[in-house]
Amino acid sequence: MTKPYITPGFDVDDRPPPPPITRVTKPVTVVLRGVRVPLTSDVGAAFISDCSRNRERIFSDAQLQEKYEIDPNDWDSIVKNKPLRLAISRECERRMLNNDAAREGAAKQFTKAPAVLGGILEDQKANPRHRIEAAKELRSAARAGDDQPSNEVDRLHIVINLGGDERVVVDAPVNPTPPRGSSDAETEW
């Protein structure tokens, strides 16, 4: 009896393949503010994001516990939750790759800069050139956002080509609409 030629990696058997293995898993939840919250919900995703900030030392444990009103007994179960740790690791990697972690870490460190620059500016023993540079940096930090032109008006420009030479053109300034229920003291009499 001769054996048929078999190519490694290919199944030449006529039997149907076995059914795929399916696992039924219950949704992973955490207790936040006394309520079980699935990690796949919006609140769960925000919690995972804040936990990744905690791992990156942008949030402290106390801030995280206060924000989500986490009981110390629940904190121990959260720390031991393996699916949550894996989700936090994925979120940390995502934040690292799209530069969110570096941007937020730099912003946190930048909040210390005015105090340091103020110390240099007020130090009578410091080199005058360093004091002047500190003053310039403080001025630029204090005026951040002033370089944006404030007199520029947002405009809505729509062109609808109807075919042939027919066109509908809408070009109008965009005026913000006040929220419903608010009242303007100047317009009410």
CNS distance restraints for C-alpha pairs under 8 A (distance, minus, plus):
assign (resid   6 and name CA) (resid  10 and name CA) 7.70 0.50 0.50
assign (resid   6 and name CA) (resid  12 and name CA) 7.41 0.50 0.50
assign (resid  27 and name CA) (resid  38 and name CA) 6.26 0.50 0.50
assign (resid  27 and name CA) (resid  39 and name CA) 7.67 0.50 0.50
assign (resid  28 and name CA) (resid  38 and name CA) 5.66 0.50 0.50
assign (resid  28 and name CA) (resid  39 and name CA) 6.02 0.50 0.50
assign (resid  28 and name CA) (resid  83 and name CA) 7.05 0.50 0.50
assign (resid  28 and name CA) (resid  84 and name CA) 7.76 0.50 0.50
assign (resid  29 and name CA) (resid  36 and name CA) 5.91 0.50 0.50
assign (resid  29 and name CA) (resid  37 and name CA) 5.14 0.50 0.50
assign (resid  29 and name CA) (resid  38 and name CA) 4.11 0.50 0.50
assign (resid  29 and name CA) (resid  39 and name CA) 5.63 0.50 0.50
assign (resid  30 and name CA) (resid  36 and name CA) 5.48 0.50 0.50
assign (resid  30 and name CA) (resid  37 and name CA) 5.38 0.50 0.50
assign (resid  30 and name CA) (resid  38 and name CA) 6.51 0.50 0.50
assign (resid  30 and name CA) (resid  39 and name CA) 7.13 0.50 0.50
assign (resid  30 and name CA) (resid  44 and name CA) 7.93 0.50 0.50
assign (resid  30 and name CA) (resid  78 and name CA) 6.60 0.50 0.50
assign (resid  31 and name CA) (resid  35 and name CA) 5.22 0.50 0.50
assign (resid  31 and name CA) (resid  36 and name CA) 4.41 0.50 0.50
assign (resid  31 and name CA) (resid  37 and name CA) 6.05 0.50 0.50
assign (resid  31 and name CA) (resid  70 and name CA) 7.34 0.50 0.50
assign (resid  31 and name CA) (resid  74 and name CA) 6.65 0.50 0.50
assign (resid  32 and name CA) (resid  36 and name CA) 6.41 0.50 0.50
assign (resid  32 and name CA) (resid  37 and name CA) 6.63 0.50 0.50
assign (resid  32 and name CA) (resid  68 and name CA) 5.57 0.50 0.50
assign (resid  32 and name CA) (resid  69 and name CA) 6.39 0.50 0.50
assign (resid  32 and name CA) (resid  70 and name CA) 5.70 0.50 0.50
assign (resid  33 and name CA) (resid  68 and name CA) 5.71 0.50 0.50
assign (resid  33 and name CA) (resid  69 and name CA) 4.83 0.50 0.50
assign (resid  33 and name CA) (resid  70 and name CA) 6.01 0.50 0.50
assign (resid  34 and name CA) (resid  69 and name CA) 7.72 0.50 0.50
assign (resid  34 and name CA) (resid  70 and name CA) 7.50 0.50 0.50
assign (resid  34 and name CA) (resid  71 and name CA) 7.97 0.50 0.50
assign (resid  37 and name CA) (resid  41 and name CA) 7.22 0.50 0.50
assign (resid  37 and name CA) (resid  43 and name CA) 7.25 0.50 0.50
assign (resid  37 and name CA) (resid  44 and name CA) 6.26 0.50 0.50
assign (resid  38 and name CA) (resid  44 and name CA) 5.88 0.50 0.50
assign (resid  39 and name CA) (resid  43 and name CA) 7.52 0.50 0.50
assign (resid  39 and name CA) (resid  44 and name CA) 4.03 0.50 0.50
assign (resid  39 and name CA) (resid  45 and name CA) 6.00 0.50 0.50
assign (resid  39 and name CA) (resid  48 and name CA) 7.59 0.50 0.50
assign (resid  39 and name CA) (resid  84 and name CA) 7.65 0.50 0.50
assign (resid  40 and name CA) (resid  44 and name CA) 5.85 0.50 0.50
assign (resid  40 and name CA) (resid  45 and name CA) 6.28 0.50 0.50
assign (resid  41 and name CA) (resid  45 and name CA) 6.12 0.50 0.50
assign (resid  42 and name CA) (resid  46 and name CA) 6.21 0.50 0.50
assign (resid  43 and name CA) (resid  47 and name CA) 6.10 0.50 0.50
assign (resid  44 and name CA) (resid  48 and name CA) 6.19 0.50 0.50
assign (resid  45 and name CA) (resid  49 and name CA) 6.20 0.50 0.50
assign (resid  46 and name CA) (resid  50 and name CA) 6.15 0.50 0.50
assign (resid  47 and name CA) (resid  51 and name CA) 6.02 0.50 0.50
assign (resid  48 and name CA) (resid  52 and name CA) 6.22 0.50 0.50
assign (resid  48 and name CA) (resid  84 and name CA) 7.51 0.50 0.50
assign (resid  48 and name CA) (resid  87 and name CA) 6.90 0.50 0.50
assign (resid  48 and name CA) (resid  88 and name CA) 5.60 0.50 0.50
assign (resid  48 and name CA) (resid  91 and name CA) 7.19 0.50 0.50
assign (resid  49 and name CA) (resid  53 and name CA) 6.42 0.50 0.50
assign (resid  49 and name CA) (resid  88 and name CA) 7.21 0.50 0.50
assign (resid  49 and name CA) (resid  91 and name CA) 6.53 0.50 0.50
assign (resid  50 and name CA) (resid  54 and name CA) 6.22 0.50 0.50
assign (resid  50 and name CA) (resid  59 and name CA) 7.27 0.50 0.50
assign (resid  50 and name CA) (resid  64 and name CA) 7.22 0.50 0.50
assign (resid  51 and name CA) (resid  55 and name CA) 6.29 0.50 0.50
assign (resid  51 and name CA) (resid  59 and name CA) 7.88 0.50 0.50
assign (resid  51 and name CA) (resid  64 and name CA) 7.43 0.50 0.50
assign (resid  51 and name CA) (resid  88 and name CA) 6.51 0.50 0.50
assign (resid  52 and name CA) (resid  56 and name CA) 6.23 0.50 0.50
assign (resid  52 and name CA) (resid  88 and name CA) 5.49 0.50 0.50
assign (resid  52 and name CA) (resid  89 and name CA) 7.33 0.50 0.50
assign (resid  52 and name CA) (resid  91 and name CA) 6.38 0.50 0.50
assign (resid  52 and name CA) (resid  92 and name CA) 5.37 0.50 0.50
assign (resid  53 and name CA) (resid  57 and name CA) 6.22 0.50 0.50
assign (resid  53 and name CA) (resid  58 and name CA) 5.13 0.50 0.50
assign (resid  53 and name CA) (resid  59 and name CA) 5.54 0.50 0.50
assign (resid  53 and name CA) (resid  92 and name CA) 7.85 0.50 0.50
assign (resid  53 and name CA) (resid 101 and name CA) 7.63 0.50 0.50
assign (resid  54 and name CA) (resid  58 and name CA) 5.65 0.50 0.50
assign (resid  54 and name CA) (resid  59 and name CA) 4.37 0.50 0.50
assign (resid  54 and name CA) (resid  60 and name CA) 5.66 0.50 0.50
assign (resid  54 and name CA) (resid  61 and name CA) 6.73 0.50 0.50
assign (resid  54 and name CA) (resid  64 and name CA) 7.51 0.50 0.50
assign (resid  55 and name CA) (resid  59 and name CA) 7.79 0.50 0.50
assign (resid  55 and name CA) (resid  92 and name CA) 7.96 0.50 0.50
assign (resid  56 and name CA) (resid  92 and name CA) 7.90 0.50 0.50
assign (resid  56 and name CA) (resid 101 and name CA) 7.32 0.50 0.50
assign (resid  58 and name CA) (resid 104 and name CA) 7.56 0.50 0.50
assign (resid  58 and name CA) (resid 105 and name CA) 6.45 0.50 0.50
assign (resid  58 and name CA) (resid 108 and name CA) 7.25 0.50 0.50
assign (resid  59 and name CA) (resid  63 and name CA) 6.18 0.50 0.50
assign (resid  59 and name CA) (resid  64 and name CA) 6.70 0.50 0.50
assign (resid  60 and name CA) (resid  64 and name CA) 6.35 0.50 0.50
assign (resid  61 and name CA) (resid  65 and name CA) 6.12 0.50 0.50
assign (resid  62 and name CA) (resid  66 and name CA) 6.02 0.50 0.50
assign (resid  63 and name CA) (resid  67 and name CA) 6.00 0.50 0.50
assign (resid  64 and name CA) (resid  68 and name CA) 6.26 0.50 0.50
assign (resid  64 and name CA) (resid  70 and name CA) 7.98 0.50 0.50
assign (resid  65 and name CA) (resid  69 and name CA) 5.41 0.50 0.50
assign (resid  65 and name CA) (resid  70 and name CA) 4.82 0.50 0.50
assign (resid  65 and name CA) (resid  71 and name CA) 7.49 0.50 0.50
assign (resid  65 and name CA) (resid  75 and name CA) 7.91 0.50 0.50
assign (resid  66 and name CA) (resid  70 and name CA) 6.77 0.50 0.50
assign (resid  70 and name CA) (resid  74 and name CA) 6.36 0.50 0.50
assign (resid  70 and name CA) (resid  75 and name CA) 6.31 0.50 0.50
assign (resid  71 and name CA) (resid  75 and name CA) 6.18 0.50 0.50
assign (resid  72 and name CA) (resid  76 and name CA) 6.76 0.50 0.50
assign (resid  73 and name CA) (resid  77 and name CA) 7.15 0.50 0.50
assign (resid  74 and name CA) (resid  78 and name CA) 6.20 0.50 0.50
assign (resid  75 and name CA) (resid  79 and name CA) 6.18 0.50 0.50
assign (resid  76 and name CA) (resid  80 and name CA) 6.42 0.50 0.50
assign (resid  77 and name CA) (resid  81 and name CA) 6.16 0.50 0.50
assign (resid  78 and name CA) (resid  84 and name CA) 7.57 0.50 0.50
assign (resid  79 and name CA) (resid  85 and name CA) 7.70 0.50 0.50
assign (resid  81 and name CA) (resid  85 and name CA) 6.34 0.50 0.50
assign (resid  82 and name CA) (resid  86 and name CA) 6.22 0.50 0.50
assign (resid  83 and name CA) (resid  87 and name CA) 6.17 0.50 0.50
assign (resid  84 and name CA) (resid  88 and name CA) 6.10 0.50 0.50
assign (resid  85 and name CA) (resid  89 and name CA) 6.16 0.50 0.50
assign (resid  86 and name CA) (resid  90 and name CA) 6.29 0.50 0.50
assign (resid  87 and name CA) (resid  91 and name CA) 6.18 0.50 0.50
assign (resid  88 and name CA) (resid  92 and name CA) 6.04 0.50 0.50
assign (resid  89 and name CA) (resid  93 and name CA) 6.21 0.50 0.50
assign (resid  90 and name CA) (resid  94 and name CA) 6.18 0.50 0.50
assign (resid  91 and name CA) (resid  95 and name CA) 6.06 0.50 0.50
assign (resid  92 and name CA) (resid  96 and name CA) 6.07 0.50 0.50
assign (resid  92 and name CA) (resid 101 and name CA) 7.80 0.50 0.50
assign (resid  93 and name CA) (resid  97 and name CA) 6.14 0.50 0.50
assign (resid  94 and name CA) (resid  98 and name CA) 6.23 0.50 0.50
assign (resid  95 and name CA) (resid  99 and name CA) 5.90 0.50 0.50
assign (resid  95 and name CA) (resid 100 and name CA) 4.94 0.50 0.50
assign (resid  95 and name CA) (resid 101 and name CA) 5.30 0.50 0.50
assign (resid  96 and name CA) (resid 100 and name CA) 6.33 0.50 0.50
assign (resid  96 and name CA) (resid 101 and name CA) 5.44 0.50 0.50
assign (resid  96 and name CA) (resid 102 and name CA) 7.06 0.50 0.50
assign (resid  99 and name CA) (resid 103 and name CA) 6.19 0.50 0.50
assign (resid 100 and name CA) (resid 104 and name CA) 6.10 0.50 0.50
assign (resid 101 and name CA) (resid 105 and name CA) 5.98 0.50 0.50
assign (resid 102 and name CA) (resid 106 and name CA) 5.96 0.50 0.50
assign (resid 103 and name CA) (resid 107 and name CA) 6.19 0.50 0.50
assign (resid 104 and name CA) (resid 108 and name CA) 6.21 0.50 0.50
assign (resid 105 and name CA) (resid 109 and name CA) 6.28 0.50 0.50
assign (resid 106 and name CA) (resid 110 and name CA) 5.95 0.50 0.50
assign (resid 107 and name CA) (resid 111 and name CA) 6.55 0.50 0.50
assign (resid 108 and name CA) (resid 112 and name CA) 7.59 0.50 0.50
assign (resid 109 and name CA) (resid 113 and name CA) 7.23 0.50 0.50
assign (resid 110 and name CA) (resid 114 and name CA) 7.87 0.50 0.50
assign (resid 112 and name CA) (resid 116 and name CA) 6.58 0.50 0.50
assign (resid 113 and name CA) (resid 117 and name CA) 5.98 0.50 0.50
assign (resid 114 and name CA) (resid 118 and name CA) 5.80 0.50 0.50
assign (resid 114 and name CA) (resid 138 and name CA) 6.38 0.50 0.50
assign (resid 114 and name CA) (resid 141 and name CA) 7.98 0.50 0.50
assign (resid 115 and name CA) (resid 119 and name CA) 6.18 0.50 0.50
assign (resid 116 and name CA) (resid 120 and name CA) 6.43 0.50 0.50
assign (resid 117 and name CA) (resid 121 and name CA) 6.10 0.50 0.50
assign (resid 117 and name CA) (resid 134 and name CA) 5.22 0.50 0.50
assign (resid 117 and name CA) (resid 135 and name CA) 7.46 0.50 0.50
assign (resid 117 and name CA) (resid 137 and name CA) 7.68 0.50 0.50
assign (resid 117 and name CA) (resid 138 and name CA) 6.81 0.50 0.50
assign (resid 118 and name CA) (resid 122 and name CA) 6.12 0.50 0.50
assign (resid 118 and name CA) (resid 134 and name CA) 7.24 0.50 0.50
assign (resid 118 and name CA) (resid 135 and name CA) 7.88 0.50 0.50
assign (resid 118 and name CA) (resid 138 and name CA) 7.69 0.50 0.50
assign (resid 119 and name CA) (resid 123 and name CA) 6.03 0.50 0.50
assign (resid 120 and name CA) (resid 126 and name CA) 6.69 0.50 0.50
assign (resid 120 and name CA) (resid 130 and name CA) 7.27 0.50 0.50
assign (resid 120 and name CA) (resid 131 and name CA) 5.88 0.50 0.50
assign (resid 120 and name CA) (resid 134 and name CA) 6.54 0.50 0.50
assign (resid 121 and name CA) (resid 126 and name CA) 7.92 0.50 0.50
assign (resid 121 and name CA) (resid 130 and name CA) 7.72 0.50 0.50
assign (resid 121 and name CA) (resid 131 and name CA) 4.56 0.50 0.50
assign (resid 121 and name CA) (resid 132 and name CA) 7.28 0.50 0.50
assign (resid 121 and name CA) (resid 134 and name CA) 5.83 0.50 0.50
assign (resid 121 and name CA) (resid 135 and name CA) 6.35 0.50 0.50
assign (resid 122 and name CA) (resid 131 and name CA) 7.64 0.50 0.50
assign (resid 123 and name CA) (resid 131 and name CA) 7.84 0.50 0.50
assign (resid 126 and name CA) (resid 130 and name CA) 6.77 0.50 0.50
assign (resid 126 and name CA) (resid 131 and name CA) 6.67 0.50 0.50
assign (resid 127 and name CA) (resid 131 and name CA) 6.44 0.50 0.50
assign (resid 128 and name CA) (resid 132 and name CA) 6.17 0.50 0.50
assign (resid 129 and name CA) (resid 133 and name CA) 6.21 0.50 0.50
assign (resid 130 and name CA) (resid 134 and name CA) 6.07 0.50 0.50
assign (resid 131 and name CA) (resid 135 and name CA) 6.24 0.50 0.50
assign (resid 132 and name CA) (resid 136 and name CA) 6.30 0.50 0.50
assign (resid 133 and name CA) (resid 137 and name CA) 6.22 0.50 0.50
assign (resid 134 and name CA) (resid 138 and name CA) 6.10 0.50 0.50
assign (resid 135 and name CA) (resid 139 and name CA) 6.11 0.50 0.50
assign (resid 136 and name CA) (resid 140 and name CA) 6.23 0.50 0.50
assign (resid 137 and name CA) (resid 141 and name CA) 6.09 0.50 0.50
assign (resid 138 and name CA) (resid 142 and name CA) 6.01 0.50 0.50
assign (resid 139 and name CA) (resid 143 and name CA) 6.19 0.50 0.50
assign (resid 140 and name CA) (resid 144 and name CA) 6.09 0.50 0.50
assign (resid 153 and name CA) (resid 173 and name CA) 6.69 0.50 0.50
assign (resid 153 and name CA) (resid 174 and name CA) 7.50 0.50 0.50
assign (resid 154 and name CA) (resid 173 and name CA) 5.93 0.50 0.50
assign (resid 154 and name CA) (resid 174 and name CA) 5.53 0.50 0.50
assign (resid 155 and name CA) (resid 171 and name CA) 6.92 0.50 0.50
assign (resid 155 and name CA) (resid 172 and name CA) 5.64 0.50 0.50
assign (resid 155 and name CA) (resid 173 and name CA) 4.24 0.50 0.50
assign (resid 155 and name CA) (resid 174 and name CA) 5.21 0.50 0.50
assign (resid 156 and name CA) (resid 170 and name CA) 7.30 0.50 0.50
assign (resid 156 and name CA) (resid 171 and name CA) 5.58 0.50 0.50
assign (resid 156 and name CA) (resid 172 and name CA) 5.32 0.50 0.50
assign (resid 156 and name CA) (resid 173 and name CA) 5.96 0.50 0.50
assign (resid 156 and name CA) (resid 174 and name CA) 6.05 0.50 0.50
assign (resid 157 and name CA) (resid 169 and name CA) 7.41 0.50 0.50
assign (resid 157 and name CA) (resid 170 and name CA) 5.62 0.50 0.50
assign (resid 157 and name CA) (resid 171 and name CA) 4.46 0.50 0.50
assign (resid 157 and name CA) (resid 172 and name CA) 6.72 0.50 0.50
assign (resid 158 and name CA) (resid 168 and name CA) 7.93 0.50 0.50
assign (resid 158 and name CA) (resid 169 and name CA) 5.71 0.50 0.50
assign (resid 158 and name CA) (resid 170 and name CA) 5.02 0.50 0.50
assign (resid 158 and name CA) (resid 171 and name CA) 6.48 0.50 0.50
assign (resid 159 and name CA) (resid 167 and name CA) 6.83 0.50 0.50
assign (resid 159 and name CA) (resid 168 and name CA) 5.76 0.50 0.50
assign (resid 159 and name CA) (resid 169 and name CA) 4.57 0.50 0.50
assign (resid 159 and name CA) (resid 170 and name CA) 6.48 0.50 0.50
assign (resid 160 and name CA) (resid 167 and name CA) 5.57 0.50 0.50
assign (resid 160 and name CA) (resid 168 and name CA) 5.03 0.50 0.50
assign (resid 160 and name CA) (resid 169 and name CA) 6.43 0.50 0.50
assign (resid 161 and name CA) (resid 166 and name CA) 6.42 0.50 0.50
assign (resid 161 and name CA) (resid 167 and name CA) 4.60 0.50 0.50
assign (resid 161 and name CA) (resid 168 and name CA) 6.59 0.50 0.50
assign (resid 162 and name CA) (resid 166 and name CA) 5.32 0.50 0.50
assign (resid 162 and name CA) (resid 167 and name CA) 5.47 0.50 0.50
assign (resid 162 and name CA) (resid 168 and name CA) 7.44 0.50 0.50
assign (resid 163 and name CA) (resid 167 and name CA) 7.40 0.50 0.50
assign (resid 178 and name CA) (resid 182 and name CA) 7.01 0.50 0.50
assign (resid 183 and name CA) (resid 188 and name CA) 7.55 0.50 0.50
assign (resid 184 and name CA) (resid 188 and name CA) 6.41 0.50 0.50
assign (resid 185 and name CA) (resid 189 and name CA) 7.97 0.50 0.50
